[in-house]
Structures are given as structure tokens and as C-alpha cells.
Amino acid sequence: MKNKSIITQKYPKENHPTIKGIQIIEGKNNFPISWLNQQGYCEYQIYLQYMKGIETSPTSAMIKGTEVHNQLEEKFSETATPATFDEVVEMSKSEATITRECFVISPEYGIRGFIDEIWMMPEEIVIIDDKPGMKAFPSTINQVRAYCLAFKSMTNDTRTIKGGLRQRGTDNIFWSEKFDANIENEIKFTINRMHSLFEGQKPFIATKNPNKCKSCRYQSYCSECKL
């Protein structure tokens, strides 16, 4: 496979007037796909961080994750050649390519994010999200499903799309699935819920798991804490 470094495409945007991190693109709220991981852990974290503007220090796990991520990206860049997103998609129909940190965006569904790694092959597309452990949580599954949806929305590609979770820093893909119509409908439902939260149509629901509260960075600020 050929390593390709995709040139990030720019979209006209403006920041949401009250919610940090939300952008308004083509007249619709657009949120980072990574928030789906946080939503599956505790929706109220999103409320505290982005709507209330509470800032906390990054955890040691977050710092370590960023370090490993940057190292992988630097190593990949040593052999990658630049190309536009459309060029790589077209090239991959006849020759397999690998790209890292690929920016995807769907104004239609109001989501955007950077995919850790994509294998674009003539027969199929494999979208990979790197995680520190080897357990596929519903929240991390939702995240990679949303990346698949955004990619499909950008390309209308008819090739089979698969999503995978990989242990960070290894070649171990410990979970994968085909992105079919049923999965697509499930992630659309979750994304619609997220938009309803930002639009004030539904309340943010805090976790009922006290173990999550114990390790939460927002514990001292949270009125919903179960401890």
C-alpha cells in the first residue's frame, strides 16, 4: 500500500455563539466526532466542558495518548506523499493506499473529525480508530461508526466500508464490523440525539455508574455526581 498524507479540505464555518467546539457549517451545528466517545461515558461531561466552559487539566493517560499518537504520525509522514482527499479516493480504486489523520466532515449530519488511519483498497475501505486498551466500549464503537458515516457522506463510495478499533501502537485490530444499513441507522439515531442536546430539546443525562464518577475530571464541579 502507498502512504498518502491528505491535504485537509477547508470549509466555510463560524463558531457557535455559546457552545465551545460547535461550528456552524452550511447553516447547521457541527460537532467533533470524538464527543461520541465522551457521550457514551457520561453526557453530562459534555455539558460541563463545552456548555458551561469548565476547564480541567489533562489526565496522564490523555498526555501519554497524545505522545504515542504524535510519534506514529511523525513516522508515517517520513514515507507519505501529499495528495487531496479526492485524489486518494480515486487512486485507491485501482491501487491500495494508507492515510493517517484524515479529516472527514459531513455538513449533512453535522459531524467532523480526524480518522487515525484509513486503508483505501479497490474492494473495500477500512476505517481504524486507535485506542489504548483492547475493549470495544459502546462509546468507542459509536465513534468509529460516525467516522464511517462521515466518509460515506463525503464520497458516496459504493465499496464495502468496515470500521475497526486497534490497540494503540500495535497492529492488533481487536474489533471490527461491516458498516451496513442497520449500523448506519443506529449511528444516525445517536448523532440526532447529540444535536437535540445542543439545541436544548433534550436534557444531558449523567452516568449512574459511581465508578465512572470516581475517575471523572469534572467530579468537583458536577451536581449530578453519584458519590
Buried (B, 14 or more C-beta within 10 A) or exposed (E): EBBBBBEEEEEEBEEBEEBEBBBBBEEEBBBBBBBBBBBBBBBBBBBBBBBEEBEEEEEEEEEEBEEBBEEBBEEBEEEBEEBEBEBBBEBBEEEBBBBBBBBBBBBEBBBBBBBBBBBBBEEBBBBBBBBEEEEBBEBBBBBBBBBBBBBBBBBEBEBEBBBBBBBBEEEEBBBBBEBEEEBBEEBBEBBEBBBEBBEEEEEBBBBEEEEBBEEBBBBEEBEBBBE
